[in-house]
Amino acid sequence: MKTLASAAFMAATALALPVAAQGITSAPAAAVAAPFDLVETSIRSEGAHLVFRSKVRAEAGASRPAATGQFAGSDVYAYVWPTSLNSGAIGFAQDQGIVALAVTFHPDFDDGAKGAKNRHVWHSHWVVLAEDKACGGGLKVRDIPAGSKPKLPETWPGVPLLIDSPDYPPVFAGEAVEVRVPKAAIGAPADFKFDGVTAGLKVNGNLHAPLLCVNAVFKVASGTLSLPGSVKP
């Protein structure tokens, strides 16, 4: 897992404080825009759900990318929880890359399940990330090669990426954003590791692979993408 943590991720992050029992506490960083300056990141087990939570220095979700009027070259802002979960847990084939839950906003295109519209709201995705030096942040959402027929979850939105669009509405409350994920939906193990990231992604202007790059990393909760957070039964 650590081999996928690019130098770009490490260079873009600020000092992280010691890890709490289940979460990650990060020192504020004046160089990071306040709505993306992670200070607390956690995933807690709560009954039949896992609750993914990030807290920042200012109102979470207040900053959104400007619309460009076209899909190619458009921007995506995201609050992301990279995990040690296997891609098979979220409906793809096993061992495809880093599994992450992402809360995203992108005003230029829709990628909801079964044609649902979502460009006007913050919404959740499962994504599978892979290393790619062509991307500014060193990572991409893994592409689906033309002509291939990979295993896909029922709520795959029909784009050539390992991305899923389950109905997990994010809840923004002041400086925090939370997402409740049913444990049964992902076959989550009793315990796993996680980290927190805020980032900007960009759709390739030529619409070729890599189609969706992590273009700019705003902050990594741990500072090193080492997944020090821990989910306990």
Buried (B, 14 or more C-beta within 10 A) or exposed (E): BEEBBBEBBBEBBBEBEEBBEBBBBBEBBEEBBBBBBBBBBBBBBEEEBBBBBBBBBEBBBEBEBEEEEEBBEBBBBBBBBBBBBBBBBBBBEEEBBBBBBBBBBBBBBBBBBEEEEBBEEBBBBBBBBBBBEEBBBBBBBBBBEEEEEBEBBEBBBEBBBBBBBBEBEBBBEEBBBBBBBEBEBBEBEEEBBBBBBBBBBBBBEEEEBBBBBBBBBBBBBBBBBBBBBBBEE
